[in-house]
Amino acid sequence: MRLAWWWLFPVMLSAESSFITPFEYGKMLYENPRGIGCVHCHGKEGEGSIIAQYKHKGKLKPLIAPPINELSYERFSQATLKDNKVMPKYHLEDSELQAIYRYLQEMKRYKNTPPAPKK
């Protein structure tokens, strides 16, 4: 019986490695990488958004999360490593950053794809 498990082990590993698609993995990380997701501040497709508004010297000012879906990968990954007063540090692995970046690029490509003609 043990011998059968050794034979099945590679099959089980390959099944687990393809449990979710790269798109689903990137989406999962974008929505909840370490507690609070990028989506809450940067928007559903990384387009940026107003996080909050506050008064400064009597004037209403917006706190804005910038768009991140138009950045190069280099700029995108560097932005996550910088100390920032607002954005939390997630300490993401490079593979996780790549998955999030690919997800945003796919979302942008999908949004810019014209609808298929009706038959």
N, C-alpha and C positions, 0 to 999 in steps of 0.2 A: 504494500500500500504506500509506503514512503516513496518508493521509486516513482509512482504516479504523480505525486506532488512535485517532484523535481522536474518532471516533464511538463507539467502545467504552469510552473512558476513563470517562465518567460511569457506565456500567453496571458497570464493574469496581470503581469506588469504592463504589457502593451495595452491591455484594456483600460487599466487605470490611467495611463498617461494620456489617453484620448477621451477621458471622461467628459471634459468640456472643451469647446473650441478656443483657439487663441482670442477670438473676438469676445467670447463670454468671459474668459479670464480677465481680459483688459477692462471690460465693463464692470465686473465684480470689484476689481481693485479701484477703479475710478469712483464707484459708488460708495465704497467702504474700505479704504486701505488699512486704516489703523484706528477705527473708532468713528471718525467723522469723514465723510467722503468729499472728494474734490467737487462733486456735483453740487453740493450745497452752496458753494461760493462761486464757482466758475461756470455754473449752468450745465444743462443737460448735455450740451455738445461742446463744452469748453469755450463758449462764446463770451464769457465774462458776465458779471452782474453787479448790481448794487447790493452789498451785504447789509448795510445799515445806514442810517442817517443820524448825525449828531450836530449839536450846536457848538460852534467855536467863535468866540467873541461876538455872540449875538446872531451869527449867520448859520443857516442850515447847510451842512456839508455832507456829501455822500462818502461812504467808505466803499471803494470799488475794488472788486476782484477783477484783474485784467483778463482779457481773452487769452487762452493758452492753445487754441486749436490752429493757430497760424504760425507758431514758433517752429524753428528748426529743432531737431532732436537735441543738438548740443545746448542750445539756449534753454530748452525745456528742462533738461536734466540739471543744468547748472542752477536754475531758479529754485529747484527743490532742495538744493544743498546750501543755499545762502541763508544766513540768519535774517529773519524777517520779523518785524514787530507784530504782524497779524497772522500770517500763515504758519501753521504748526509744522514742526519737523516730523516727518514720517519715518525717516531712516529706511527708505525703500532700497531694495537690491536693484542692481542695474537691469536685471531681467524683468522686474516688476515695473520699473519706469518704462522700459521698452514696450511692455504689454499695454500700459496705459496710453502711451504715445500712439501705438498702432491702432488702438481702439478709437482714439480721437480722429486719426487720419481716415479710418474707415467711415466714421460718422460723417465727416466732412464730404467724403467721396459719395456716400449714399445720398446726402442732402443735395448735392450738385448733380445727381443723375436724373435726367428727365424721365418722367413716367413712361412706361411702355405704352405703345399705341393700342387702343381698344380694337378688338376684332369684331 
